[in-house]
Each structure stands twice: as structure tokens, then as C-alpha cells.
Amino acid sequence: MEEKIGEGLIKIGAMTKEQVEDILERQRTGNDSLFGVMAIELGYVDDKILLDYLESKGL
């Protein structure tokens, strides 16, 4: 099973479980932005950290 981005960012210590849950809740209630975009916009994660994570996963 492929790791979800939020789970991966928690695993590497880049985000907290609460931050991930906040984004998922926002998506459930109608915000259709991508997880990574929202994480950066909300200031939860730095864009370089996100890009490094995605590259490490081959995405």
C-alpha cells in the first residue's frame, strides 16, 4: 500500500498528526486544494521539505 503524503510527513517529523488532520478536515468540508499546497499555505511545512519528501518518493 502506498504511503499517504500526510503519513509520510508525520513519519519524518515535518508535520504533526494534528496538522495533517486539520488539512484532511478542510478537504472533507469542501476545500479541494492539494494536500501539499495547503500544508505550505497554512505554514505547516516548508516548500523545500515538501519537495525533498516528494523527490525521495519518486513523485
C-alpha positions as a printed Julia matrix, in Angstrom:
59×3 Matrix{Float64}:
   0.0    0.0    0.0
   1.32   3.42  -0.93
   2.1    5.78   1.93
  -0.09   8.87   2.05
   1.71  12.19   1.99
   0.44  13.22   5.42
   1.58   9.96   6.99
   5.0   10.35   5.41
   5.41  13.92   6.62
   4.48  12.85  10.14
   6.98   9.99   9.94
   9.86  12.32   9.04
   8.83  14.84  11.69
   7.88  17.58   9.22
   4.26  17.8   10.39
   2.21  16.84  13.42
  -0.76  14.48  13.38
  -2.95  17.45  14.33
  -1.76  19.47  11.34
  -2.45  16.58   8.98
  -5.92  16.1   10.49
  -6.62  19.83  10.07
  -5.84  19.65   6.34
  -7.86  16.46   5.87
 -10.82  18.06   7.66
 -10.57  21.13   5.42
 -10.56  18.84   2.37
 -13.6   16.92   3.67
 -15.53  20.16   4.12
 -15.03  21.37   0.57
 -11.52  22.73   0.12
 -10.28  20.96  -3.0
  -6.67  22.19  -2.84
  -3.92  19.58  -2.91
  -2.61  18.41   0.46
   0.89  19.77  -0.16
  -0.36  23.15  -1.36
  -2.5   23.54   1.75
   0.34  22.45   4.04
   2.58  25.18   2.6
  -0.15  27.85   2.57
  -1.02  27.15   6.22
   2.65  27.37   7.17
   2.75  23.78   8.39
   5.64  22.75   6.16
   8.37  24.49   4.19
   8.18  24.05   0.43
  11.75  22.68   0.31
  10.92  19.97   2.85
   7.84  19.02   0.86
   9.75  18.89  -2.43
  12.57  16.84  -0.86
   9.99  14.4    0.53
   8.22  14.04  -2.82
  11.51  13.53  -4.64
  12.54  10.84  -2.14
   9.31   9.01  -3.01
   9.88   9.42  -6.73
   6.87  11.69  -7.2
